[in-house]
Amino acid sequence: MPSLQDQFGGIDIYLFDQLLRGRIVPGMRVLEAGCGAGRNLVYFIREGYEVFGADADVRAIENVRRLAAARPSENFRVEAVEAMSFPDGFADVVISSAVLHFARDDQQFQAMLRGTWRVLKPGGLLFCRLASSIGMEARVQPIRGRRFLLPDGSERYLVDEALLLRLTEQLGGRLLDPLKTTVVQNQRSMTTWVMRKNP
């Protein structure tokens, strides 16, 4: 019997929660926008889902291709999330885990978000985790626009509740869960944003 690590890899605990709640089931096409080395894809690959990914890092995509050696290599593409070559409405589930907060500015953030949303089918699920100022408003230092210095010393593009609610409406989505934010003591805040794309 495989260990939990072998079965699930380093899956984000909040993405695991979506599995437990039956929102992501076999037969669905799963695409991770900004997949890195594939830590969130291990379970989906093992369980026979149709799995796809994009990342601008060549080495990361090489790693995912090794992880998914039985799948066509073109399922995993070296490209930025704002310029993915997958068709519109391609996937039942799109994962964006710790990606959007690397945006340089509002323009790139919007491009990354819309590129991610574009590949999601109507009725599909977007799972997004990103850094926010929620619960840490007094501990982040503004740099320019929505770029902030975090207590952990990193610089990130930070969203807040009002922006996420506005974007949900503008994109034509609806929240499946209330926004959930984890404040990591003296480091950062990470918000989980889960939406259904309106049909």
MDTraj code that builds the backbone (N, CA, C; nanometers):
import mdtraj as md
import numpy as np

residues = "MET PRO SER LEU GLN ASP GLN PHE GLY GLY ILE ASP ILE TYR LEU PHE ASP GLN LEU LEU ARG GLY ARG ILE VAL PRO GLY MET ARG VAL LEU GLU ALA GLY CYS GLY ALA GLY ARG ASN LEU VAL TYR PHE ILE ARG GLU GLY TYR GLU VAL PHE GLY ALA ASP ALA ASP VAL ARG ALA ILE GLU ASN VAL ARG ARG LEU ALA ALA ALA ARG PRO SER GLU ASN PHE ARG VAL GLU ALA VAL GLU ALA MET SER PHE PRO ASP GLY PHE ALA ASP VAL VAL ILE SER SER ALA VAL LEU HIS PHE ALA ARG ASP ASP GLN GLN PHE GLN ALA MET LEU ARG GLY THR TRP ARG VAL LEU LYS PRO GLY GLY LEU LEU PHE CYS ARG LEU ALA SER SER ILE GLY MET GLU ALA ARG VAL GLN PRO ILE ARG GLY ARG ARG PHE LEU LEU PRO ASP GLY SER GLU ARG TYR LEU VAL ASP GLU ALA LEU LEU LEU ARG LEU THR GLU GLN LEU GLY GLY ARG LEU LEU ASP PRO LEU LYS THR THR VAL VAL GLN ASN GLN ARG SER MET THR THR TRP VAL MET ARG LYS ASN PRO".split()
xyz = np.array([
    [0.0852, -0.1189, 0.0000],
    [0.0000, 0.0000, 0.0000],
    [0.0891, 0.1243, 0.0000],
    [0.0629, 0.2203, -0.0931],
    [0.1491, 0.3387, -0.0993],
    [0.1327, 0.4253, 0.0253],
    [0.2396, 0.4945, 0.0626],
    [0.2313, 0.5892, 0.1737],
    [0.1478, 0.7092, 0.1298],
    [0.1026, 0.7863, 0.2263],
    [0.0271, 0.9086, 0.1928],
    [0.1122, 1.0012, 0.1076],
    [0.2412, 1.0088, 0.1376],
    [0.3320, 1.0932, 0.0590],
    [0.3383, 1.0442, -0.0857],
    [0.3476, 0.9135, -0.1045],
    [0.3510, 0.8585, -0.2399],
    [0.2197, 0.8837, -0.3135],
    [0.1093, 0.8710, -0.2418],
    [-0.0220, 0.8847, -0.3042],
    [-0.0576, 1.0289, -0.3373],
    [-0.0251, 1.1205, -0.2453],
    [-0.0705, 1.2591, -0.2615],
    [0.0408, 1.3592, -0.2893],
    [0.1663, 1.3179, -0.2763],
    [0.2763, 1.4114, -0.2984],
    [0.2688, 1.5256, -0.1985],
    [0.3105, 1.6422, -0.2404],
    [0.3079, 1.7597, -0.1529],
    [0.1857, 1.8456, -0.1757],
    [0.0708, 1.7848, -0.2020],
    [-0.0505, 1.8581, -0.2381],
    [-0.0854, 1.9651, -0.1346],
    [-0.1286, 2.0789, -0.1821],
    [-0.1750, 2.1858, -0.0944],
    [-0.2926, 2.1336, -0.0120],
    [-0.2895, 2.1564, 0.1182],
    [-0.3918, 2.1006, 0.2073],
    [-0.5315, 2.1517, 0.1716],
    [-0.5394, 2.2733, 0.1190],
    [-0.6703, 2.3282, 0.0839],
    [-0.7210, 2.2706, -0.0496],
    [-0.6295, 2.2290, -0.1352],
    [-0.6689, 2.1568, -0.2560],
    [-0.7149, 2.0163, -0.2179],
    [-0.6456, 1.9543, -0.1234],
    [-0.6866, 1.8237, -0.0707],
    [-0.8291, 1.8324, -0.0147],
    [-0.8611, 1.9432, 0.0503],
    [-0.9960, 1.9644, 0.1034],
    [-1.1006, 1.9599, -0.0080],
    [-1.0685, 2.0143, -0.1249],
    [-1.1629, 2.0098, -0.2377],
    [-1.1860, 1.8658, -0.2833],
    [-1.0812, 1.7838, -0.2787],
    [-1.0961, 1.6410, -0.3111],
    [-1.1873, 1.5728, -0.2096],
    [-1.1629, 1.5985, -0.0820],
    [-1.2425, 1.5354, 0.0231],
    [-1.3903, 1.5713, 0.0105],
    [-1.4176, 1.6897, -0.0404],
    [-1.5550, 1.7361, -0.0522],
    [-1.6202, 1.6950, -0.1841],
    [-1.5498, 1.6162, -0.2644],
    [-1.6081, 1.5608, -0.3864],
    [-1.6216, 1.6586, -0.5008],
    [-1.5477, 1.7684, -0.4964],
    [-1.5587, 1.8682, -0.6033],
    [-1.4675, 1.8388, -0.7217],
    [-1.3672, 1.7542, -0.6999],
    [-1.2770, 1.7138, -0.8078],
    [-1.2801, 1.5616, -0.8119],
    [-1.3336, 1.5071, -0.9197],
    [-1.3563, 1.3622, -0.9256],
    [-1.2954, 1.3041, -1.0531],
    [-1.2664, 1.1724, -1.0524],
    [-1.2106, 1.1083, -1.1714],
    [-1.2963, 1.1358, -1.2951],
    [-1.2278, 1.1513, -1.4068],
    [-1.2956, 1.1848, -1.5315],
    [-1.2832, 1.3315, -1.5656],
    [-1.2481, 1.4120, -1.4659],
    [-1.2304, 1.5551, -1.4902],
    [-1.0928, 1.5818, -1.5504],
    [-1.0860, 1.6856, -1.6322],
    [-0.9592, 1.7314, -1.6883],
    [-0.9057, 1.8419, -1.5963],
    [-0.7860, 1.8186, -1.5449],
    [-0.7248, 1.9092, -1.4476],
    [-0.6038, 1.9773, -1.5104],
    [-0.5995, 2.1092, -1.5007],
    [-0.4878, 2.1874, -1.5539],
    [-0.4328, 2.2741, -1.4418],
    [-0.3020, 2.2677, -1.4210],
    [-0.2410, 2.3581, -1.3234],
    [-0.1656, 2.4673, -1.3971],
    [-0.2068, 2.5905, -1.3734],
    [-0.1456, 2.7082, -1.4343],
    [-0.0356, 2.7570, -1.3411],
    [0.0888, 2.7339, -1.3819],
    [0.2005, 2.7623, -1.2930],
    [0.2247, 2.6413, -1.2045],
    [0.2487, 2.5269, -1.2686],
    [0.2514, 2.3983, -1.1967],
    [0.3804, 2.3714, -1.1224],
    [0.4861, 2.4519, -1.1469],
    [0.6134, 2.4233, -1.0824],
    [0.6569, 2.2811, -1.1136],
    [0.7130, 2.2135, -1.0128],
    [0.7636, 2.0772, -1.0331],
    [0.6546, 1.9720, -1.0207],
    [0.5295, 2.0133, -0.9977],
    [0.4173, 1.9197, -1.0021],
    [0.3687, 1.8656, -0.8695],
    [0.4016, 1.9324, -0.7590],
    [0.3640, 1.8770, -0.6284],
    [0.2134, 1.8591, -0.6126],
    [0.1338, 1.9461, -0.6762],
    [-0.0122, 1.9338, -0.6660],
    [-0.0709, 1.8338, -0.7657],
    [0.0110, 1.7814, -0.8543],
    [-0.0409, 1.6946, -0.9606],
    [-0.0197, 1.5454, -0.9351],
    [0.0597, 1.5116, -0.8340],
    [0.0952, 1.3716, -0.8079],
    [-0.0295, 1.2836, -0.7973],
    [-0.1246, 1.3218, -0.7136],
    [-0.2451, 1.2416, -0.6928],
    [-0.3233, 1.2262, -0.8231],
    [-0.3411, 1.3356, -0.8950],
    [-0.4209, 1.3320, -1.0181],
    [-0.3551, 1.2424, -1.1232],
    [-0.2232, 1.2465, -1.1309],
    [-0.1512, 1.1600, -1.2239],
    [-0.1688, 1.0135, -1.1833],
    [-0.1499, 0.9837, -1.0550],
    [-0.1615, 0.8461, -1.0051],
    [-0.3007, 0.7878, -1.0256],
    [-0.4029, 0.8743, -1.0149],
    [-0.5412, 0.8273, -1.0197],
    [-0.6024, 0.8303, -1.1595],
    [-0.5227, 0.8620, -1.2598],
    [-0.5689, 0.8515, -1.3977],
    [-0.6498, 0.9680, -1.4510],
    [-0.6438, 1.0828, -1.3844],
    [-0.7092, 1.2026, -1.4380],
    [-0.6377, 1.2453, -1.5659],
    [-0.7084, 1.3200, -1.6500],
    [-0.6429, 1.3891, -1.7608],
    [-0.5737, 1.5091, -1.6988],
    [-0.4409, 1.5135, -1.7055],
    [-0.3646, 1.6154, -1.6336],
    [-0.2806, 1.6968, -1.7313],
    [-0.2819, 1.8283, -1.7088],
    [-0.2087, 1.9222, -1.7935],
    [-0.1448, 2.0280, -1.7035],
    [-0.0413, 2.0908, -1.7543],
    [0.0229, 2.1949, -1.6757],
    [0.1021, 2.2893, -1.7630],
    [0.1231, 2.4083, -1.7085],
    [0.2068, 2.5080, -1.7749],
    [0.2909, 2.5775, -1.6695],
    [0.4151, 2.6065, -1.7062],
    [0.5025, 2.6826, -1.6188],
    [0.6127, 2.7429, -1.7055],
    [0.6555, 2.8623, -1.6686],
    [0.7594, 2.9294, -1.7475],
    [0.8979, 2.8707, -1.7229],
    [0.9132, 2.7893, -1.6203],
    [1.0429, 2.7315, -1.5831],
    [1.0639, 2.5989, -1.6564],
    [1.1636, 2.5945, -1.7423],
    [1.1922, 2.4753, -1.8222],
    [1.2206, 2.3549, -1.7340],
    [1.3014, 2.3728, -1.6299],
    [1.3375, 2.2608, -1.5429],
    [1.2163, 2.2058, -1.4683],
    [1.1261, 2.2951, -1.4294],
    [1.0046, 2.2501, -1.3605],
    [0.9217, 2.1615, -1.4522],
    [0.9054, 2.2024, -1.5766],
    [0.8263, 2.1235, -1.6719],
    [0.8967, 1.9911, -1.7032],
    [1.0275, 1.9913, -1.7117],
    [1.1005, 1.8649, -1.7312],
    [1.0712, 1.7689, -1.6162],
    [1.0657, 1.8217, -1.4942],
    [1.0364, 1.7387, -1.3775],
    [0.8947, 1.6807, -1.3839],
    [0.7980, 1.7653, -1.4223],
    [0.6591, 1.7183, -1.4320],
    [0.6462, 1.6123, -1.5406],
    [0.7156, 1.6306, -1.6507],
    [0.7117, 1.5303, -1.7578],
    [0.7673, 1.3963, -1.7111],
    [0.8707, 1.4002, -1.6274],
    [0.9236, 1.2749, -1.5708],
    [0.8211, 1.2129, -1.4764],
    [0.7580, 1.2964, -1.3970],
    [0.6564, 1.2509, -1.3018],
    [0.5398, 1.1835, -1.3743],
    [0.5061, 1.2379, -1.4909],
    [0.3922, 1.1885, -1.5692],
    [0.4424, 1.1225, -1.6977],
    [0.5405, 1.0353, -1.6828],
    [0.6102, 0.9781, -1.7989],
    [0.5180, 0.9060, -1.8970],
    [0.4056, 0.8539, -1.8480],
    [0.3135, 0.7816, -1.9365],
    [0.2217, 0.8752, -2.0145],
    [0.2260, 1.0038, -1.9830],
    [0.1394, 1.1013, -2.0506],
    [0.2142, 1.1687, -2.1644],
    [0.1407, 1.2184, -2.2641],
    [0.2080, 1.2916, -2.3728],
    [0.2832, 1.4130, -2.3175],
    [0.4048, 1.4335, -2.3635],
    [0.4861, 1.5442, -2.3115],
    [0.4220, 1.6800, -2.3396],
    [0.3428, 1.6872, -2.4485],
    [0.2801, 1.8174, -2.4810],
    [0.1694, 1.8563, -2.3827],
    [0.1332, 1.7647, -2.2919],
    [0.0378, 1.8016, -2.1860],
    [0.0981, 1.9047, -2.0912],
    [0.2323, 1.9119, -2.0882],
    [0.3022, 1.9977, -1.9942],
    [0.3899, 2.0936, -2.0727],
    [0.3549, 2.2206, -2.0672],
    [0.4107, 2.3181, -2.1605],
    [0.4907, 2.4267, -2.0894],
    [0.6013, 2.4640, -2.1520],
    [0.6845, 2.5723, -2.1007],
    [0.6269, 2.7031, -2.1537],
    [0.5458, 2.7662, -2.0714],
    [0.4847, 2.8938, -2.1104],
    [0.4291, 2.9650, -1.9879],
    [0.4239, 3.0952, -1.9977],
    [0.3702, 3.1771, -1.8886],
    [0.2192, 3.1583, -1.8793],
    [0.1649, 3.1713, -1.7586],
    [0.0211, 3.1483, -1.7424],
    [-0.0629, 3.2507, -1.8187],
    [-0.0089, 3.3696, -1.8398],
    [-0.0859, 3.4698, -1.9147],
    [-0.0835, 3.4443, -2.0645],
    [-0.0021, 3.3467, -2.1093],
    [0.0099, 3.3176, -2.2522],
    [0.0000, 3.1683, -2.2790],
    [-0.0808, 3.0962, -2.2018],
    [-0.0943, 2.9521, -2.2230],
    [-0.1581, 2.9237, -2.3582],
    [-0.1125, 2.8166, -2.4219],
    [-0.1626, 2.7823, -2.5548],
    [-0.2786, 2.6824, -2.5510],
    [-0.3242, 2.6456, -2.4318],
    [-0.4421, 2.5592, -2.4231],
    [-0.5644, 2.6370, -2.4719],
    [-0.6624, 2.5676, -2.5323],
    [-0.7808, 2.6377, -2.5851],
    [-0.8685, 2.6968, -2.4753],
    [-0.9545, 2.7868, -2.5149],
    [-1.0555, 2.8411, -2.4237],
    [-1.1423, 2.7265, -2.3719],
    [-1.1832, 2.7356, -2.2461],
    [-1.2759, 2.6376, -2.1903],
    [-1.2239, 2.4954, -2.1939],
    [-1.0973, 2.4769, -2.1715],
    [-1.0307, 2.3483, -2.1889],
    [-1.0480, 2.2527, -2.0712],
    [-1.0432, 2.3054, -1.9491],
    [-1.0330, 2.2188, -1.8307],
    [-1.1542, 2.2303, -1.7391],
    [-1.1849, 2.1191, -1.6729],
    [-1.2921, 2.1178, -1.5720],
    [-1.2465, 2.1830, -1.4426],
    [-1.1173, 2.1691, -1.4132],
    [-1.0578, 2.2248, -1.2918],
    [-0.9283, 2.2940, -1.3306],
    [-0.9121, 2.4176, -1.2847],
    [-0.7853, 2.4881, -1.3027],
    [-0.7311, 2.5226, -1.1646],
    [-0.6056, 2.4880, -1.1444],
    [-0.5366, 2.5127, -1.0174],
    [-0.4369, 2.6261, -1.0382],
    [-0.4396, 2.7211, -0.9467],
    [-0.3402, 2.8289, -0.9437],
    [-0.2938, 2.8395, -0.7989],
    [-0.1819, 2.7763, -0.7693],
    [-0.1359, 2.7676, -0.6310],
    [-0.0053, 2.8439, -0.6127],
    [-0.0127, 2.9554, -0.5393],
    [0.1056, 3.0379, -0.5102],
    [0.1723, 3.0871, -0.6380],
    [0.0904, 3.1423, -0.7282],
    [0.1395, 3.1901, -0.8577],
    [0.1099, 3.3392, -0.8776],
    [-0.0152, 3.3785, -0.8599],
    [-0.0571, 3.5144, -0.8963],
    [0.0139, 3.6231, -0.8172],
    [0.0597, 3.5918, -0.6966],
    [0.1257, 3.6960, -0.6157],
    [0.2665, 3.7304, -0.6658],
    [0.3124, 3.6616, -0.7703],
    [0.4404, 3.6984, -0.8315],
    [0.4237, 3.8050, -0.9407],
    [0.3021, 3.8499, -0.9643],
    [0.2790, 3.9540, -1.0654],
    [0.3598, 4.0803, -1.0314],
    [0.4148, 4.1424, -1.1344],
    [0.4934, 4.2650, -1.1157],
    [0.4062, 4.3848, -1.0833],
    [0.2847, 4.3852, -1.1419],
    [0.1983, 4.5019, -1.1292],
    [0.0551, 4.4616, -1.1646],
    [-0.0362, 4.5602, -1.1599],
    [-0.1771, 4.5324, -1.1883],
    [-0.1967, 4.4714, -1.3263],
    [-0.1251, 4.5227, -1.4237],
    [-0.1417, 4.4760, -1.5615],
    [-0.1047, 4.3283, -1.5737],
    [0.0089, 4.2895, -1.5147],
    [0.0481, 4.1489, -1.5242],
    [-0.0454, 4.0606, -1.4412],
    [-0.0876, 4.1089, -1.3249],
    [-0.1807, 4.0303, -1.2437],
    [-0.3085, 4.0008, -1.3216],
    [-0.3644, 4.1044, -1.3849],
    [-0.4872, 4.0861, -1.4629],
    [-0.4643, 3.9903, -1.5793],
    [-0.3496, 4.0015, -1.6446],
    [-0.3196, 3.9123, -1.7576],
    [-0.3064, 3.7675, -1.7104],
    [-0.2393, 3.7467, -1.5972],
    [-0.2224, 3.6119, -1.5431],
    [-0.3568, 3.5531, -1.5013],
    [-0.4374, 3.6342, -1.4338],
    [-0.5678, 3.5864, -1.3882],
    [-0.6578, 3.5538, -1.5067],
    [-0.6634, 3.6425, -1.6042],
    [-0.7525, 3.6192, -1.7192],
    [-0.7029, 3.5027, -1.8049],
    [-0.5721, 3.4848, -1.8142],
    [-0.5190, 3.3689, -1.8851],
    [-0.5569, 3.2387, -1.8161],
    [-0.5568, 3.2410, -1.6851],
    [-0.5946, 3.1236, -1.6055],
    [-0.7444, 3.0958, -1.6181],
    [-0.8253, 3.1996, -1.6097],
    [-0.9715, 3.1879, -1.6167],
    [-1.0169, 3.1426, -1.7554],
    [-0.9467, 3.1902, -1.8582],
    [-0.9836, 3.1619, -1.9978],
    [-0.9874, 3.0119, -2.0264],
    [-0.8948, 2.9354, -1.9690],
    [-0.8853, 2.7927, -2.0009],
    [-0.9835, 2.7080, -1.9196],
    [-1.0605, 2.7706, -1.8310],
    [-1.1581, 2.6985, -1.7488],
    [-1.2917, 2.6892, -1.8219],
    [-1.3502, 2.5680, -1.8225],
    [-1.4812, 2.5484, -1.8841],
    [-1.5897, 2.6243, -1.8085],
    [-1.6959, 2.6665, -1.8768],
    [-1.8144, 2.7136, -1.8051],
    [-1.8622, 2.6032, -1.7106],
    [-1.8921, 2.6390, -1.5884],
    [-1.9301, 2.5411, -1.4873],
    [-1.8118, 2.4794, -1.4156],
    [-1.6893, 2.5112, -1.4619],
    [-1.5690, 2.4546, -1.4021],
    [-1.5288, 2.5221, -1.2721],
    [-1.4303, 2.4607, -1.2059],
    [-1.3856, 2.5053, -1.0751],
    [-1.2456, 2.5646, -1.0835],
    [-1.2290, 2.6849, -1.0291],
    [-1.0974, 2.7451, -1.0144],
    [-1.0578, 2.7370, -0.8680],
    [-0.9434, 2.6737, -0.8429],
    [-0.8857, 2.6706, -0.7088],
    [-0.7638, 2.7611, -0.7115],
    [-0.7653, 2.8645, -0.6284],
    [-0.6558, 2.9612, -0.6284],
    [-0.6098, 2.9889, -0.4855],
    [-0.4787, 2.9814, -0.4658],
    [-0.4169, 3.0221, -0.3386],
    [-0.3175, 3.1322, -0.3723],
    [-0.3244, 3.2424, -0.2989],
    [-0.2342, 3.3531, -0.3267],
    [-0.2139, 3.4366, -0.2017],
    [-0.1034, 3.5097, -0.2001],
    [-0.0732, 3.5955, -0.0861],
    [-0.1712, 3.7118, -0.0825],
    [-0.2062, 3.7541, 0.0385],
    [-0.2969, 3.8668, 0.0552],
    [-0.2523, 3.9500, 0.1750],
    [-0.3188, 4.0637, 0.1903],
    [-0.2932, 4.1483, 0.3078],
    [-0.3920, 4.1175, 0.4203],
    [-0.4864, 4.0275, 0.3952],
    [-0.5942, 3.9991, 0.4905],
    [-0.5353, 3.9479, 0.6220],
    [-0.5683, 4.0160, 0.7314],
    [-0.5200, 3.9765, 0.8629],
    [-0.3792, 4.0230, 0.8950],
    [-0.3154, 4.0889, 0.7979],
    [-0.1778, 4.1335, 0.8181],
    [-0.1594, 4.2758, 0.7654],
    [-0.2684, 4.3494, 0.7603],
    [-0.2659, 4.4825, 0.6992],
    [-0.1609, 4.5743, 0.7604],
    [-0.1441, 4.5683, 0.8921],
    [-0.0511, 4.6593, 0.9602],
    [0.0931, 4.6108, 0.9566],
    [0.1165, 4.4912, 0.9008],
    [0.2514, 4.4353, 0.9056],
    [0.3175, 4.4253, 0.7690],
    [0.2472, 4.4697, 0.6652],
    [0.3078, 4.4718, 0.5319],
    [0.3416, 4.6160, 0.4956],
    [0.4525, 4.6323, 0.4248],
    [0.4993, 4.7668, 0.3900],
    [0.4792, 4.7911, 0.2409],
    [0.4042, 4.8978, 0.2065],
    [0.3812, 4.9252, 0.0636],
    [0.5108, 4.9616, -0.0087],
    [0.5211, 4.9111, -0.1307],
    [0.6350, 4.9456, -0.2167],
    [0.5846, 5.0331, -0.3310],
    [0.4937, 4.9761, -0.4102],
    [0.4271, 5.0540, -0.5165],
    [0.3041, 4.9762, -0.5586],
    [0.1951, 5.0462, -0.5817],
    [0.0708, 4.9801, -0.6201],
    [0.0331, 4.8739, -0.5182],
    [0.0108, 4.7526, -0.5663],
    [-0.0227, 4.6404, -0.4781],
    [0.0986, 4.5540, -0.4444],
    [0.2175, 4.6028, -0.4715],
    [0.3403, 4.5330, -0.4325],
    [0.3771, 4.5754, -0.2906],
    [0.4025, 4.4748, -0.2060],
    [0.4332, 4.4997, -0.0651],
    [0.5535, 4.4171, -0.0217],
    [0.6220, 4.4665, 0.0825],
    [0.7243, 4.3896, 0.1508],
    [0.6571, 4.3181, 0.2668],
    [0.6720, 4.1866, 0.2714],
    [0.6104, 4.1058, 0.3761],
    [0.7058, 4.0903, 0.4947],
    [0.6527, 4.0555, 0.6122],
    [0.7397, 4.0354, 0.7286],
    [0.8480, 3.9303, 0.7063],
    [0.8247, 3.8330, 0.6164],
    [0.9269, 3.7294, 0.5916],
    [1.0387, 3.7786, 0.4999],
    [1.0302, 3.9058, 0.4566],
    [1.1344, 3.9648, 0.3732],
    [1.1094, 3.9541, 0.2240],
    [1.0035, 3.8833, 0.1840],
    [0.9730, 3.8702, 0.0414],
    [0.8862, 3.9872, -0.0056],
    [0.8876, 4.0073, -0.1366],
    [0.8054, 4.1115, -0.1985],
    [0.6995, 4.0430, -0.2829],
    [0.5731, 4.0783, -0.2618],
    [0.4634, 4.0120, -0.3313],
    [0.3572, 4.1128, -0.3749],
    [0.2815, 4.0716, -0.4754],
    [0.1595, 4.1430, -0.5153],
    [0.0489, 4.0906, -0.4241],
    [-0.0134, 4.1797, -0.3468],
    [-0.1114, 4.1356, -0.2484],
    [-0.2536, 4.1787, -0.2855],
    [-0.3447, 4.0852, -0.2722],
    [-0.4872, 4.1133, -0.2901],
    [-0.5506, 4.1345, -0.1536],
    [-0.6766, 4.1800, -0.1542],
    [-0.7542, 4.1890, -0.0309],
    [-0.8961, 4.1398, -0.0594],
    [-0.9789, 4.1352, 0.0432],
    [-1.1138, 4.0805, 0.0282],
    [-1.1951, 4.1559, -0.0762],
    [-1.1914, 4.2889, -0.0705],
    [-1.2726, 4.3687, -0.1634],
    [-1.2338, 4.3400, -0.3075],
    [-1.1036, 4.3299, -0.3346],
    [-1.0585, 4.3033, -0.4716],
    [-1.1035, 4.1650, -0.5176],
    [-1.0884, 4.0638, -0.4338],
    [-1.1268, 3.9287, -0.4746],
    [-1.2764, 3.9174, -0.5001],
    [-1.3564, 3.9831, -0.4191],
    [-1.5015, 3.9798, -0.4411],
    [-1.5376, 4.0512, -0.5705],
    [-1.4708, 4.1638, -0.5957],
    [-1.4974, 4.2382, -0.7195],
    [-1.4560, 4.1564, -0.8418],
    [-1.3400, 4.0919, -0.8338],
    [-1.2931, 4.0103, -0.9456],
    [-1.3840, 3.8907, -0.9699],
    [-1.4340, 3.8305, -0.8638],
    [-1.5264, 3.7171, -0.8787],
    [-1.6457, 3.7579, -0.9641],
    [-1.7001, 3.8739, -0.9336],
    [-1.8168, 3.9235, -1.0091],
    [-1.7786, 3.9600, -1.1517],
    [-1.6669, 4.0306, -1.1684],
    [-1.6245, 4.0749, -1.3015],
    [-1.5954, 3.9574, -1.3949],
    [-1.5384, 3.8513, -1.3394],
    [-1.5031, 3.7350, -1.4217],
    [-1.6255, 3.6521, -1.4617],
    [-1.7336, 3.6667, -1.3864],
    [-1.8508, 3.5826, -1.4111],
    [-1.8376, 3.4519, -1.3367],
    [-1.8049, 3.4633, -1.2088],
    [-1.7912, 3.3456, -1.1245],
    [-1.8744, 3.3612, -0.9987],
    [-1.8771, 3.2539, -0.9190],
    [-1.9401, 3.2630, -0.7868],
    [-1.8558, 3.1848, -0.6891],
    [-1.8435, 3.2383, -0.5702],
    [-1.7636, 3.1718, -0.4684],
    [-1.8286, 3.0399, -0.4291],
    [-1.7483, 2.9340, -0.4217],
    [-1.7974, 2.8066, -0.3711],
    [-1.7775, 2.7964, -0.2201],
    [-1.6787, 2.8674, -0.1704],
    [-1.6501, 2.8752, -0.0270],
    [-1.6272, 3.0209, 0.0075],
    [-1.6514, 3.0586, 0.1324],
    [-1.6065, 3.1914, 0.1738],
    [-1.4548, 3.1982, 0.1580],
    [-1.4024, 3.3187, 0.1378],
    [-1.2575, 3.3340, 0.1332],
    [-1.1993, 3.2843, 0.2654],
    [-1.0910, 3.2087, 0.2565],
    [-1.0269, 3.1540, 0.3767],
    [-0.8811, 3.1976, 0.3764],
    [-0.8395, 3.2596, 0.4852],
    [-0.7036, 3.3113, 0.4928],
    [-0.6296, 3.2501, 0.6105],
    [-0.5089, 3.2038, 0.5839],
    [-0.4195, 3.1535, 0.6879],
    [-0.3109, 3.2572, 0.7108],
    [-0.3010, 3.3047, 0.8328],
    [-0.1956, 3.3985, 0.8687],
    [-0.0807, 3.3177, 0.9289],
    [0.0324, 3.3211, 0.8613],
    [0.1516, 3.2510, 0.9093],
    [0.2298, 3.3513, 0.9942],
    [0.2414, 3.3227, 1.1211],
    [0.2955, 3.4181, 1.2181],
    [0.4260, 3.4818, 1.1712],
    [0.4262, 3.6167, 1.1714],
    [0.5452, 3.6960, 1.1373],
    [0.6018, 3.6652, 0.9988],
    [0.5177, 3.6102, 0.9090],
    [0.5676, 3.5797, 0.7753],
    [0.4787, 3.6342, 0.6645],
    [0.3559, 3.5804, 0.6522],
    [0.2701, 3.6157, 0.5385],
    [0.1272, 3.5707, 0.5649],
    [0.0354, 3.6141, 0.4786],
    [-0.1027, 3.5647, 0.4772],
    [-0.1280, 3.4998, 0.3420],
    [-0.1919, 3.3816, 0.3441],
    [-0.2265, 3.3121, 0.2207],
    [-0.3768, 3.2902, 0.2176],
    [-0.4402, 3.3344, 0.1103],
    [-0.5853, 3.3266, 0.0967],
    [-0.6234, 3.2220, -0.0072],
    [-0.7258, 3.1434, 0.0256],
    [-0.7811, 3.0434, -0.0660],
    [-0.9080, 3.1001, -0.1274],
    [-0.9114, 3.1000, -0.2594],
    [-1.0205, 3.1596, -0.3387],
    [-1.0710, 3.0503, -0.4332],
    [-1.1904, 2.9989, -0.4064],
    [-1.2451, 2.8882, -0.4852],
    [-1.3742, 2.9341, -0.5528],
    [-1.3764, 2.9280, -0.6850],
    [-1.4879, 2.9787, -0.7638],
    [-1.5393, 2.8764, -0.8627],
    [-1.6667, 2.8884, -0.8930],
    [-1.7282, 2.8154, -1.0031],
    [-1.7506, 2.9164, -1.1163],
    [-1.7143, 2.8800, -1.2385],
    [-1.7355, 2.9682, -1.3537],
    [-1.8804, 2.9554, -1.3985],
    [-1.9474, 3.0675, -1.4095],
    [-2.0882, 3.0628, -1.4494],
    [-2.1031, 3.0005, -1.5877],
    [-2.2078, 2.9180, -1.6066],
    [-2.2295, 2.8538, -1.7387],
    [-2.2582, 2.9572, -1.8459],
])
top = md.Topology()
chain = top.add_chain()
for i, resn in enumerate(residues, 1):
    res = top.add_residue(resn, chain, resSeq=i)
    for name in ("N", "CA", "C"):
        top.add_atom(name, md.element.get_by_symbol(name[0]), res)
traj = md.Trajectory(xyz[None], top)
